[in-house]
Amino acid sequence: MLPNLSVFWVIFFVLVITVVLNQLLFKPIIAVMSRRAGAVKSAKELAEAAAAKARQASDEFEAKTKAARAEFYAQMDETRRAAEEQRAEILAAARNQAEASTASAASTLAAETADARVRIERDADALASVIADRVLGRRTT
């Protein structure tokens, strides 16, 4: 038995609708989805590249910061060493000056002491002579 002609028309319209829907709806949607997937993939690649660049820049910054800190600390150590050397030189000079002043004061004191002894002995002799003259009531030579 032969199928009814309406079945052929239904099959024909289904095929036509399928072709029309495929051309007008499904292909553009698939194309948009494909472009969107490509754009997402491209954006991910760009984001990964930017993240890698940022990591590289961060690592470079850290390395430069570390090097700058090391250089700064080395300069601080050198400045501290120079200051300590200068301090030691100033202390040595002050110590030498103090020792020279002490030695000068000691020699001056010794000279003044010797001079005072000579004067005291001379004054003591003169005083003894005066005391003896008064006690004895005559002049002693």
TORPAZA-773869 format. One line per 8 residues: number of its first residue (from 1); for each residue x, y, z of C-alpha. Coordinates in Angstrom, 3 decimals. Each point is the difference from the previous one (the first is absolute). Layout:
REM TORPAZA-773869
NUM = X,Y,Z | ...
//
This chain:
REM TORPAZA-773869
1 = 0.000,0.000,0.000 | 1.002,3.402,-0.823 | 0.319,2.595,2.599 | -2.209,2.940,-0.072 | 1.242,3.075,-1.787 | -0.255,2.049,3.160 | 2.788,-2.073,1.529 | 2.301,1.101,-2.812
9 = -1.029,3.593,0.570 | 0.756,-0.312,3.707 | 3.404,-1.515,-0.742 | 0.649,2.708,-2.583 | -0.959,2.822,2.412 | 2.043,-1.559,2.779 | 3.023,-0.110,-2.318 | -0.614,3.577,-1.164
17 = -0.421,1.232,3.574 | 3.137,-1.899,0.965 | 1.986,1.637,-2.806 | -1.485,3.436,0.719 | 0.561,-0.312,3.738 | 3.506,-1.293,-0.606 | 0.852,2.941,-2.284 | -1.791,2.741,1.886
25 = 0.251,-1.088,3.626 | 2.406,-2.816,0.800 | 2.977,1.028,-2.163 | 0.021,3.627,1.296 | -0.378,-1.177,3.603 | 2.811,-2.535,-0.460 | 2.146,2.698,-1.659 | -0.654,2.431,2.869
33 = 0.747,-2.704,2.561 | 3.185,-0.922,-1.873 | 1.128,3.641,-0.138 | -0.853,0.419,3.673 | 1.978,-3.141,0.895 | 2.911,1.340,-2.076 | -0.260,3.370,1.735 | -0.092,-1.692,3.414
41 = 3.002,-2.128,-0.951 | 1.832,3.085,-1.278 | -0.881,1.944,3.159 | 1.262,-2.877,2.147 | 3.254,-0.102,-1.964 | 0.374,3.771,0.359 | -0.769,-0.216,3.713 | 2.533,-2.808,0.449
49 = 2.606,1.984,-1.967 | -0.738,3.111,2.090 | 0.220,-2.047,3.194 | 3.334,-1.471,-1.121 | 1.243,3.499,-0.850 | -1.185,1.272,3.379 | 1.749,-2.889,1.772 | 3.155,0.689,-1.973
57 = -0.209,3.716,0.798 | -0.654,-0.789,3.653 | 2.960,-2.387,0.126 | 2.188,2.601,-1.711 | -1.197,2.652,2.447 | 0.740,-2.294,2.934 | 3.473,-0.752,-1.365 | 0.748,3.691,-0.535
65 = -1.375,0.854,3.452 | 2.111,-2.746,1.555 | 3.100,1.239,-1.839 | -0.716,3.599,1.020 | -0.452,-1.059,3.633 | 3.248,-1.946,-0.099 | 1.802,2.998,-1.489 | -1.589,2.314,2.568
73 = 1.027,-2.269,2.881 | 3.517,-0.273,-1.437 | 0.215,3.796,-0.182 | -1.316,0.258,3.561 | 2.615,-2.508,1.179 | 2.744,1.900,-1.818 | -1.187,3.300,1.489 | -0.173,-1.594,3.452
81 = 3.513,-1.413,-0.369 | 1.314,3.385,-1.145 | -1.747,1.704,2.939 | 1.461,-2.536,2.430 | 3.483,0.536,-1.456 | -0.420,3.771,0.281 | -1.260,-0.407,3.566 | 3.017,-2.157,0.838
89 = 2.331,2.612,-1.513 | -1.702,2.805,1.953 | 0.188,-2.054,3.212 | 3.688,-0.758,-0.606 | 0.725,3.681,-0.659 | -1.944,1.031,3.109 | 1.800,-2.670,2.049 | 3.398,1.183,-1.310
97 = -0.921,3.616,0.725 | -1.180,-0.934,3.492 | 3.217,-1.943,0.645 | 2.074,2.937,-1.290 | -1.979,2.413,2.192 | 0.432,-2.323,2.978 | 3.723,-0.337,-0.653 | 0.329,3.774,-0.425
105 = -1.971,0.612,3.202 | 2.108,-2.580,1.855 | 3.276,1.581,-1.162 | -1.307,3.491,0.849 | -1.102,-1.272,3.421 | 3.380,-1.659,0.572 | 1.805,3.222,-0.966 | -2.253,2.096,2.205
113 = 0.440,-2.497,2.849 | 3.786,0.146,-0.350 | -0.102,3.803,-0.125 | -2.297,0.086,3.040 | 2.384,-2.304,1.901 | 2.934,2.241,-0.840 | -1.926,3.065,1.149 | -1.227,-1.757,3.126
121 = 3.565,-1.113,0.844 | 1.314,3.512,-0.634 | -2.854,1.557,2.001 | 0.478,-2.650,2.716 | 3.719,0.858,0.241 | -0.786,3.701,0.166 | -2.742,-0.580,2.541 | 2.244,-2.263,2.072
129 = 2.672,2.679,-0.030 | -2.509,2.640,1.111 | -1.371,-2.300,2.730 | 3.517,-0.827,1.196 | 0.912,3.700,0.071 | -3.034,0.818,2.088 | 0.404,-2.887,2.354 | 3.688,0.554,0.509
137 = -0.346,3.759,-0.160 | 2.892,0.301,-2.400 | 0.681,-0.380,-3.597 | 1.069,-3.411,-1.331 | 1.679,-0.411,-3.283
//
